[in-house]
Amino acid sequence: MFVRHLALKDFRSWPSLDLELSPGVTVFTGSNGFGKTNIVESVYYLANLSSHRVSRDAPLVREGAAAAQLAATVVSGTRELTVRMTVKPHAANLAQLNRTRLRNPREILGGVRCVLFSPEDLSLVTGEPEGRRRLVDSVIAQETPLFSATKAEYDRVLRQRNALLKQGSPDFGLLDVWDGQLAHLGASLVSSRAALVARLQPLVQSAYLEIAPHSRPPAISYLTRDQGESTEETEALLLTSLAAIRPREIEAGRTLIGPHRDDLQLMLGNSPAKGFASHGETWSFAIALKIAVFRFMAASGRIPVLILDDVFAELDNPRRQAVTSMIDRAEQVLITTAVPTDIPADLDHTLHTVLLENGTSRLDVEEATPDAE
């Protein structure tokens, strides 16, 4: 899969961008703050309906504009499609697939597939569970778009249930209804997440040992309070736990259990990576996670676009080689860097220089290939 054409209007610092792309490696270079990451962020947004940098859509719309428009024409095998999004900071977003306007933006999921790696991914190891859940959910949603609808409905039910709990003396009949829906949807999320993590585990282990063969062995597992042998059993367990914890939840005014509190556990040997891994081990684990995700998604035959956002300056040689192994398998790679010499010298690539004038980003384009020697 590769993005053949990318068009932006009023997205971040770009009043407009019309860019033809091709398979292979494309590098965007420029000073920090000039807008190069905004380009790859737009591709990530079309693949995930969210940014890897902010939790809300409002910052994506250029100051003074009513909405941002994003469009990518994607080639996958012999098939070509165009995905369009209109991002509105204070209204519902609009989506279009080719010439068909969609009822829900989630219907474009799967049209663009990508794996992004950035220095912020260190937080997958050192940060809070929310970031690790987001990683797992984004992979599932790109593979199985219906998962996103289930997750959105779970979040809606969770908000409604929390609002009821905050009343202090809730309508117990209504609370029973929300309990049933939360358990049903939550069991589906748990099953999907646990299945993905089980498939990623051997891929993470092999990727990590390629990077750091003499390190402690890594392992990942899905941590959840209630999980049965089947989705139906998990639903029953969740429903029982919700009934048992109800007095505490009424006192707290919020839902205390469920997949919104689950985690992806990362282990090195017998110790959790968070808090016990060295800086080098943390980098290795973060890279191994993204390599595992890339290999998992590529195994379907629809190899995702690989995005490397300003990572090479942070990596030593063994970790650079690990990242390069992903580049060798990808049909298209989009790289950002502030310093072009940070890019491996033997990497054939097209270079785009991002300039910033009066707060507006624009591109200069030149071809760059390594020396024959």
C-alpha positions in Angstrom: 0.0 0.0 0.0 1.2 3.5 -0.7 -0.3 7.0 -0.7 -0.1 8.3 -4.3 -1.5 11.8 -3.6 -2.0 13.9 -0.5 -4.0 17.1 -0.3 -4.5 19.3 2.7 -6.4 22.5 3.3 -6.2 24.5 6.5 -4.6 21.6 8.3 -2.3 22.8 11.1 0.2 25.2 9.6 -0.7 24.2 6.0 -3.2 26.5 4.3 -2.9 24.1 1.3 -0.8 21.2 0.2 -0.9 19.2 -3.0 1.7 16.5 -3.0 2.3 13.6 -5.3 4.0 10.7 -3.6 5.4 7.4 -4.8 6.5 4.0 -3.4 9.8 4.0 -1.7 11.3 6.4 0.9 10.2 10.1 1.1 12.0 12.4 3.6 10.6 15.6 4.8 13.2 17.9 6.4 13.1 21.3 7.9 13.6 23.2 11.1 11.5 22.2 14.1 8.1 23.9 14.1 8.1 24.3 10.3 5.3 21.8 9.7 7.0 18.6 8.5 5.4 16.4 11.2 2.0 17.9 10.3 2.2 16.2 6.9 2.7 12.7 8.3 0.2 13.4 11.1 -2.5 13.9 8.4 -1.8 10.4 7.0 -2.0 9.0 10.5 -5.2 10.8 11.1 -6.8 9.3 8.0 -5.8 5.9 9.1 -7.0 6.2 12.8 -9.4 9.2 12.9 -7.2 10.6 15.7 -3.9 12.4 16.0 -0.8 10.8 17.6 0.0 14.2 19.2 -3.2 15.6 20.6 -6.4 14.1 22.0 -8.8 16.6 20.4 -9.5 17.7 16.8 -9.6 21.4 17.4 -5.7 22.0 17.2 -5.7 20.3 13.8 -7.6 23.2 12.2 -5.5 26.1 11.1 -6.1 29.2 13.2 -8.9 31.3 11.7 -10.3 28.5 9.5 -13.7 26.9 10.0 -12.5 23.4 9.2 -9.6 21.4 7.9 -9.8 19.2 4.8 -7.6 16.1 4.3 -7.6 13.8 1.3 -5.4 10.8 0.4 -5.5 8.7 -2.8 -4.2 5.3 -1.8 -3.0 2.4 -4.1 -3.3 -1.1 -2.7 -2.4 -3.8 -5.3 -4.6 -3.0 -8.3 -7.1 -1.0 -6.3 -7.1 2.8 -5.9 -9.4 4.8 -3.6 -9.6 8.3 -2.3 -10.3 9.0 1.4 -11.5 12.5 2.4 -12.1 14.0 5.8 -13.5 17.4 6.8 -12.4 18.1 10.4 -14.6 20.6 12.3 -13.5 21.8 15.7 -17.0 22.4 17.0 -19.2 20.2 14.8 -19.4 16.6 13.5 -16.7 15.6 11.1 -17.5 14.5 7.5 -16.0 11.7 5.6 -16.1 10.6 2.0 -14.8 7.5 0.2 -14.2 8.1 -3.5 -17.4 10.1 -4.4 -19.6 8.6 -1.8 -20.3 10.6 1.4 -20.4 8.4 4.4 -22.9 8.4 7.2 -20.2 8.0 9.8 -16.5 8.9 9.5 -15.6 5.5 11.0 -16.6 3.9 7.7 -13.3 5.1 6.2 -11.2 3.0 8.6 -9.1 0.5 6.7 -8.8 2.7 3.7 -5.5 4.0 4.8 -3.2 1.7 6.9 -0.1 2.9 8.6 2.3 2.3 11.5 3.9 5.4 13.0 7.0 5.5 15.2 8.1 8.7 17.0 10.2 9.5 20.1 7.0 10.0 22.0 6.5 6.2 21.7 8.8 5.8 24.7 5.7 6.6 26.7 4.3 3.2 25.6 6.8 1.8 28.1 7.1 4.5 30.6 3.7 6.1 30.5 0.1 5.4 31.6 -2.1 2.5 30.5 -4.2 4.8 28.3 -1.4 5.1 25.7 -0.9 1.3 25.5 -4.7 0.7 25.2 -4.7 3.3 22.4 -2.0 1.4 20.5 -3.8 -1.9 20.8 -7.1 -0.4 19.8 -5.7 1.4 16.8 -4.2 -1.8 15.4 -7.5 -3.7 15.8 -9.5 -0.8 14.2 -7.3 -0.8 11.1 -7.6 -4.5 10.8 -11.3 -4.8 11.8 -13.0 -1.4 11.4 -16.2 -2.6 13.2 -14.2 -2.6 16.4 -14.1 1.2 16.3 -17.9 1.3 16.4 -18.0 -1.1 19.4 -15.4 1.0 21.2 -17.3 4.3 20.4 -20.6 2.7 21.7 -18.8 1.4 24.9 -17.5 5.0 25.5 -21.0 6.4 25.1 -22.5 3.9 27.5 -19.6 4.5 30.0 -20.4 8.3 29.9 -24.1 7.7 30.5 -23.4 5.3 33.3 -20.9 7.7 35.0 -23.5 10.5 34.8 -26.0 8.3 36.5 -23.6 7.2 39.2 -22.8 10.9 40.0 -26.4 11.4 41.0 -25.6 9.7 44.3 -29.0 8.0 44.5 -29.3 6.6 41.0 -32.3 4.9 39.4 -31.3 1.2 40.0 -33.5 -0.1 37.1 -31.7 2.3 34.7 -28.4 1.3 36.2 -29.1 -2.3 35.5 -29.7 -1.4 31.9 -26.4 0.4 31.6 -24.6 -2.5 33.4 -25.9 -5.0 30.9 -24.8 -2.9 27.9 -21.4 -2.1 29.5 -20.8 -5.8 30.2 -21.8 -6.8 26.6 -19.7 -4.2 24.8 -16.9 -4.5 27.3 -16.6 -8.3 26.8 -16.3 -7.8 23.1 -13.4 -5.2 23.6 -11.6 -7.5 26.0 -11.8 -10.5 23.7 -10.5 -8.5 20.7 -7.7 -6.9 22.7 -6.6 -10.2 24.3 -6.6 -12.0 20.9 -4.4 -9.3 19.3 -2.0 -9.2 22.3 -1.6 -13.0 22.1 -0.7 -12.7 18.4 1.7 -9.8 19.0 3.6 -11.5 21.9 5.9 -13.8 19.8 6.5 -11.0 17.3 7.5 -8.6 20.1 9.8 -11.2 21.6 11.6 -11.9 18.3 11.9 -8.2 17.4 13.3 -7.3 20.8 15.9 -10.1 20.7 17.0 -8.9 17.3 17.7 -5.5 18.7 19.1 -6.6 22.1 20.1 -10.3 21.9 21.8 -10.3 25.3 19.0 -8.5 27.2 16.4 -10.0 29.5 13.6 -11.8 27.6 10.6 -9.6 26.9 7.0 -10.5 27.3 3.6 -8.8 26.8 0.2 -9.7 28.2 -3.2 -8.2 28.4 -4.2 -7.3 32.0 -7.9 -7.2 32.7 -10.0 -7.9 35.8 -12.6 -10.2 34.2 -11.8 -12.5 31.4 -13.4 -15.9 30.7 -12.8 -18.6 28.2 -15.3 -17.0 25.8 -16.8 -13.6 25.1 -20.0 -14.8 26.7 -18.3 -15.9 29.9 -16.4 -12.6 30.1 -19.7 -10.7 29.8 -21.1 -12.8 32.6 -18.1 -12.1 34.8 -18.2 -8.4 34.1 -21.9 -8.3 35.0 -21.2 -10.1 38.3 -18.3 -7.8 39.1 -20.4 -4.7 38.4 -23.1 -5.8 40.7 -20.6 -6.6 43.5 -18.8 -3.2 43.2 -22.0 -1.1 42.8 -21.9 0.5 46.3 -18.3 1.6 45.8 -19.1 3.0 42.4 -22.0 5.0 43.7 -19.8 6.4 46.4 -17.1 7.2 43.9 -19.5 8.6 41.2 -17.8 6.7 38.4 -17.3 3.3 36.8 -14.3 1.6 38.6 -14.0 -1.6 36.5 -14.1 -2.5 32.8 -11.8 -2.5 29.8 -11.4 1.3 30.0 -9.1 0.5 33.0 -7.2 -2.4 31.4 -3.5 -2.4 30.5 -0.9 -3.9 28.2 1.7 -5.3 30.6 5.3 -5.2 29.4 7.8 -7.4 31.2 11.6 -7.8 31.0 12.5 -11.0 32.7 10.6 -11.0 36.0 10.3 -7.3 36.2 7.9 -4.8 34.7 9.6 -2.7 32.0 8.0 0.5 33.4 10.2 1.6 36.2 12.8 -1.1 35.9 14.0 -0.9 32.3 17.1 1.1 31.5 16.9 3.9 28.9 18.3 1.6 26.2 16.0 -1.2 27.1 13.0 1.2 27.0 14.0 2.3 23.5 14.4 -1.3 22.5 11.0 -2.3 23.8 9.3 0.7 22.2 10.9 -0.2 18.8 10.1 -3.9 19.2 6.4 -3.1 19.8 6.2 -1.1 16.6 8.1 -3.7 14.6 5.7 -6.3 15.9 2.7 -4.2 14.9 4.2 -3.6 11.4 4.9 -7.3 10.9 1.5 -8.3 12.1 -0.3 -5.9 9.8 2.0 -6.7 6.8 1.2 -10.4 7.2 -2.3 -9.8 5.8 -0.6 -8.8 2.5 -1.7 -5.2 2.8 1.6 -3.8 4.0 1.0 -0.5 5.9 2.6 2.8 5.1 5.5 3.2 7.5 5.9 6.6 9.2 9.1 7.5 11.1 8.7 10.9 12.8 12.1 12.3 13.8 13.4 9.1 15.2 16.9 8.6 13.7 18.6 11.3 15.8 17.6 9.4 18.9 18.9 5.9 17.9 22.2 4.2 18.2 23.4 1.9 15.4 21.8 -1.4 16.5 18.4 0.3 16.9 18.8 2.2 13.6 19.4 -1.2 12.0 16.2 -2.5 13.6 14.2 0.4 12.2 15.8 0.0 8.8 14.6 -3.6 8.8 11.1 -2.3 8.7 12.0 0.1 5.9 13.2 -2.8 3.8 9.8 -4.5 4.0 7.6 -1.4 3.5 6.2 -0.4 0.1 6.2 3.3 1.2 8.1 5.0 4.0 7.5 8.6 5.1 10.3 10.1 7.3 10.7 13.4 9.0 13.9 14.8 10.3 15.4 18.2 11.2 18.9 17.1 10.1 19.1 15.3 6.7 22.4 13.7 7.7 20.6 11.7 10.4 19.1 9.6 7.6 21.1 6.4 6.9 23.6 7.2 4.1 22.7 4.2 2.0 19.0 4.9 1.9 17.6 6.0 -1.5 15.0 8.6 -1.0 13.2 11.7 -2.3 13.8 14.8 -0.2 11.2 17.5 0.5 12.3 20.6 2.3 9.7 22.2 4.5 9.9 26.0 4.8 7.9 28.3 7.0 7.1 31.9 6.0 4.8 34.1 8.1 3.4 31.1 9.9 2.6 29.3 6.7 4.3 26.0 5.6 5.4 25.3 2.1 7.6 22.8 0.3 10.7 22.9 -1.8 11.4 19.6 -3.6 14.6 18.0 -4.7 15.8 14.5 -5.4 18.4 13.0 -3.1 20.2 9.6 -3.7 23.2 8.2 -1.9 26.6 8.4 -3.4 27.6 5.3 -5.4 30.4 4.7 -3.1 
